[in-house]
Amino acid sequence: MMMNQQKTVKKNSLRAWLLAARPKTLSGAAVPVMIGLALAWSDAQAYYGGVFSWTAAILCMLFAFVMQIDANFINDFFDYVKGTDDRATRLGPERACSQGWVSIQAMKRAIAFTTCLACVMGLPLVWFGGLEMIAVGVLCVLFCFLYTTHLSYMGLGDVLVLLFFGLVPVCITYYIQLHTISLEVLGASVACGLVIDALLLVNNFRDRDTDAQAGKTTLVVRLGARVSLWLYLGVGVMACALGGIFLMAGHVLAFVLPFVYLVLHVFTWLHMKSIWQGRELNNCLGETARNILIYGLLVAAGVLL
C-alpha cells in the first residue's frame, strides 16, 4: 500500500503538499480554539451583554490552522535534515521530505510562506486583544521552531503541548473576546492540553525504540513503556476530573458529556496495551485524534447548551 502511494505522489504536486500539511492534525489545532470560543460566547451572553466578535473568532481559528500546518512543515523538514526520519526504521506515517514528495528547497519556501501567513492572520488580533497579542504571536512562532529543533529531543514536548495546545489557545481565544480570564477557562485549558497530549504520548510510545537510538529523549523514553502507557490513560482521566470546574460555573453538561470521550479513550488505551509496539500503533494514533475531536465537540456543546 505504501509503495503504491509513493508511486502516485508526484513531486511538489498538490497531493504532495496535502500529505505534508497532515490535515488530520488540524483537529488538535481546532479543539482548543473551539473550547475557548464556546466559553467566551456563553459568558458574553450571560455577563457581557452578548458582545462577541465573529471576525476575531474566525481569525483565531485561521491562525491556529496555519500555525499547525507551519509546525508540520517545520517538523518534516528538520527531522529529515537531522536524520530522524529514516525510511528504513520509521514506524509512523511517511513524511514528505524523506519520501521525496516535496523537495528541500520547496519545503524551505513553504515554511517561510506559512510562517508569514500565520503572522498576517494573527496581526489583526492586536485590534481585538491589544498589543500583548504581538508577544503571544512571537512566542507561538518561536516555539514552533524550537519544538522540533531542540525541545522535543529534551523530553519537553509534553510541556509545550500543555502550553500551546491548552493554556495559550484556550485562554487567549477567550481573552481576545472578553479581555479577562476566569478560573473556569484556566481549568478548561489545562484539561484540553492533557487531552491533546495523549496524541504526542501515543506517537512517542510507538517510536520509543527508534527515538532512543536517535538520541531523542522523549518523556516516554525517560519513563519507559509501562509507565507511559498508564500516563496515556491518566491524561484522559485527569482531563475529565478537571472538568469538575465546569460544575462551579453551572455548565453541568460540559462536565457530564466528556465522559463519552473517556470511554473511547479507555478503549484506545486497551488497544495500545494489546498492540504494544510496531506500526499497528498508528491505528491508535488515528483513534486518539478522533477522541480529541469528540472531546472538543462535547465540551463546546456542553458549554453552549
C-alpha positions in Angstrom: 0.0 0.0 0.0 2.8 2.4 0.9 4.7 1.7 -2.3 1.6 2.3 -4.3 1.1 5.7 -2.6 4.8 6.6 -3.3 4.3 5.9 -7.0 1.1 8.0 -7.2 2.6 11.1 -5.4 4.2 13.5 -7.9 7.0 15.6 -6.6 5.8 19.0 -5.3 2.3 18.3 -6.5 -0.9 19.4 -4.8 -1.3 15.9 -3.4 2.3 16.0 -2.0 1.6 19.3 -0.2 -1.7 17.9 1.2 0.2 15.0 2.6 2.9 17.3 4.0 0.3 19.5 5.7 -1.1 16.5 7.6 -4.8 17.6 7.6 -5.7 15.0 10.2 -3.7 17.0 12.8 -5.9 20.1 12.3 -8.4 18.8 14.8 -5.7 19.3 17.5 -5.5 23.0 16.4 -9.2 23.5 16.2 -10.3 21.9 19.5 -8.6 24.5 21.9 -10.0 27.4 19.9 -13.4 25.8 19.8 -13.5 25.4 23.5 -12.2 29.0 24.1 -14.8 30.4 21.8 -17.7 28.4 23.3 -16.7 29.6 26.8 -16.4 33.2 25.6 -19.7 33.1 23.8 -21.5 31.6 26.7 -20.1 34.2 29.2 -20.7 37.0 26.7 -24.4 36.2 26.7 -24.6 35.8 30.4 -22.4 38.7 31.7 -21.3 41.0 28.9 -24.4 41.9 27.1 -23.8 39.5 24.2 -20.6 41.3 23.0 -18.8 38.7 20.8 -16.7 39.3 17.6 -17.1 36.6 14.9 -14.3 38.3 13.0 -11.9 37.7 15.8 -13.3 34.1 16.2 -12.6 33.3 12.6 -9.1 34.9 12.8 -8.2 32.8 15.9 -9.3 29.6 14.1 -7.4 30.5 10.9 -4.2 31.4 12.9 -4.4 28.1 14.7 -4.8 26.1 11.4 -1.9 27.9 9.7 0.4 27.6 12.7 -0.4 23.8 12.8 0.5 23.4 9.1 3.6 25.5 9.7 4.6 23.3 12.6 4.1 20.2 10.4 6.3 21.6 7.6 9.0 22.5 10.2 8.8 19.1 11.7 9.0 17.4 8.3 12.0 19.4 7.2 14.1 19.4 10.3 13.5 15.7 11.2 14.7 14.9 7.6 17.8 17.1 8.0 18.6 15.6 11.4 18.2 12.1 10.0 15.4 11.3 12.4 13.0 10.3 9.6 15.0 7.2 8.5 12.8 5.4 5.9 14.1 2.0 6.9 13.2 2.3 10.6 10.3 4.8 10.6 7.1 3.3 12.1 4.9 6.4 11.7 3.1 7.8 8.6 5.5 8.6 5.8 6.9 12.2 5.6 7.1 14.4 2.6 10.8 15.3 2.6 12.1 11.8 3.4 9.9 10.3 0.7 10.9 12.8 -1.8 7.4 14.0 -2.3 8.5 17.6 -1.6 12.0 19.0 -2.4 14.1 20.5 0.3 14.1 23.9 -1.3 10.3 23.9 -1.8 9.8 23.0 1.8 12.1 25.9 2.9 9.9 28.3 0.9 6.8 26.7 2.3 7.9 27.2 5.8 8.7 30.8 5.1 5.3 31.3 3.5 3.3 29.6 6.2 5.2 31.5 8.9 4.5 34.8 7.3 0.9 33.8 6.6 0.3 33.0 10.2 1.7 36.4 11.2 -0.7 38.1 8.7 -3.6 36.1 10.1 -2.6 36.9 13.7 -1.7 40.6 13.3 -5.4 41.9 13.2 -6.0 40.2 16.5 -4.0 43.1 18.0 -7.1 45.3 17.3 -9.2 42.9 19.4 -6.8 41.8 22.1 -4.3 44.6 22.5 -0.6 44.9 21.8 0.1 41.9 24.0 -1.1 39.7 21.1 2.2 40.5 19.4 4.2 38.9 22.2 1.8 35.9 22.0 2.3 35.5 18.3 6.1 35.8 18.5 6.2 33.1 21.2 4.0 30.8 19.1 6.3 31.2 16.1 9.5 30.8 18.2 8.4 27.7 20.0 7.0 26.2 16.7 10.7 26.1 15.6 12.2 25.2 18.9 10.0 22.2 19.4 11.3 20.2 16.5 14.9 21.5 16.5 15.6 21.2 20.3 12.9 20.8 22.9 11.4 17.6 21.6 14.8 16.0 21.9 15.0 17.1 25.6 11.7 15.5 26.6 9.9 18.8 26.8 7.4 18.2 24.0 4.6 17.3 26.5 5.1 20.6 28.4 4.8 22.5 25.1 1.6 20.7 24.2 0.1 21.7 27.6 1.1 25.3 26.9 0.5 25.7 23.2 -2.5 23.3 22.7 -4.0 24.1 26.1 -3.3 27.2 28.1 -2.3 29.6 25.3 -5.0 28.9 22.7 -7.9 28.4 25.1 -7.1 31.4 27.3 -6.0 33.8 24.6 -9.1 33.0 22.4 -11.3 33.8 25.4 -9.2 36.9 26.3 -9.5 38.3 22.8 -13.3 38.3 23.2 -13.8 39.4 26.8 -10.4 40.8 27.9 -10.3 38.7 31.1 -9.5 35.1 32.1 -11.7 33.1 34.5 -10.9 30.1 36.7 -13.2 28.0 34.6 -11.2 29.0 31.4 -7.9 28.1 33.1 -9.2 24.7 34.2 -10.6 24.1 30.7 -7.3 25.0 29.1 -5.3 22.6 31.2 -7.9 19.8 30.6 -7.7 20.5 26.8 -3.9 20.3 26.9 -4.0 17.0 28.7 -6.4 15.5 26.2 -4.2 16.6 23.2 -1.0 15.5 24.9 -2.4 11.9 24.5 -1.7 12.3 20.8 2.0 13.0 21.5 2.2 10.2 24.0 0.9 7.5 21.6 3.2 8.9 18.9 6.2 8.7 21.2 5.1 5.3 22.6 5.2 3.9 19.1 8.6 5.5 18.4 10.2 4.8 21.8 12.9 2.4 20.5 13.9 4.4 17.4 13.8 7.7 19.4 16.2 6.2 22.0 18.6 5.1 19.2 18.4 8.6 17.7 19.2 10.3 21.0 15.7 11.8 21.2 14.9 11.6 24.9 11.1 12.0 24.9 9.1 11.6 28.1 8.2 8.1 27.0 11.9 7.2 26.6 12.6 8.6 30.1 9.7 6.9 31.9 9.7 3.6 30.0 6.9 1.9 28.1 4.8 0.6 31.0 4.7 3.9 33.0 4.0 5.8 29.7 1.1 3.5 28.9 -0.5 4.3 32.3 0.2 8.0 31.7 -1.7 7.9 28.5 -4.7 6.6 30.4 -4.1 9.1 33.2 -4.2 12.2 31.0 -7.7 11.4 29.8 -8.9 10.6 33.4 -7.3 13.8 34.7 -8.9 15.9 31.9 -12.4 14.7 32.8 -11.7 15.2 36.5 -10.6 18.8 35.9 -14.0 19.2 34.1 -15.4 19.4 37.5 -14.6 23.1 37.3 -17.5 23.4 34.8 -19.9 22.5 37.6 -18.8 25.5 39.6 -19.8 27.7 36.6 -23.1 26.0 36.2 -22.1 24.2 33.0 -23.3 20.7 34.1 -23.4 19.2 30.6 -19.8 20.4 29.9 -18.8 18.1 32.8 -21.0 15.2 32.0 -20.7 14.8 28.2 -16.9 14.4 28.1 -17.3 11.1 29.9 -18.3 9.7 26.5 -14.9 10.7 25.4 -13.3 9.0 28.4 -15.0 5.7 27.4 -13.4 5.9 23.9 -10.1 6.9 25.5 -10.1 3.8 27.7 -10.8 1.6 24.6 -7.9 3.2 22.8 -5.7 2.6 25.8 -6.7 -1.1 25.8 -5.9 -1.2 22.1 -2.5 0.3 22.7 -1.9 -2.2 25.5 -2.8 -5.2 23.3 -0.6 -4.0 20.3 2.3 -2.8 22.5 4.7 -1.9 19.7 5.1 -1.6 15.9 3.4 0.2 13.0 0.0 -1.1 14.1 0.0 1.6 16.8 -0.7 4.1 14.0 -4.3 2.9 14.4 -4.2 4.1 18.0 -2.9 7.4 16.7 -5.9 7.8 14.5 -8.3 6.8 17.3 -6.7 9.3 19.6 -7.1 12.1 17.0 -10.8 11.1 16.7 -11.2 11.1 20.5 -9.6 14.6 20.8 -12.1 16.0 18.3 -15.0 14.3 20.1 -13.8 15.7 23.4 -13.7 19.3 21.9 -17.2 18.9 20.4 -18.7 17.5 23.6 -17.2 20.3 25.8 -18.2 23.0 23.4 -21.7 21.6 23.1 -22.0 21.2 26.9 -21.0 24.8 27.4 -23.3 26.2 24.8 -26.3 24.1 25.8 
